[in-house]
């Protein structure tokens, strides 16, 4: 029997989730959260927060890895979950160059689809 649940693909603009540098548990958590997004589930705090400074439908996944804290910047589109960046967060706020890079990558994704 076929499942009626449709799954959105992940569109990787940059980054990957692999061990290393992610620890095994962090990689599994990131995969679980991304799979939930692909299935159409919303994820709220503390695992995800909106990033309106990057753009509409943009969010930041938070994945703890022992004493490290990874972030995955993503956007929820009708046809895909678009990954703009995966990075190790070392400061309280998201670095400006990450925000600018994600804006550019999402714009490139939009332009490629035209």
Secondary structure by P-SEA (a helix, b strand, c coil): ccccbbbbbbbccccccccccccaaaaaaaaaaaaaaaaccccccccccccccccccbbbbbbbcccbbbbbbbbbccccccccbbbbbccccccaaaaaaaaaaaaaaaaaac
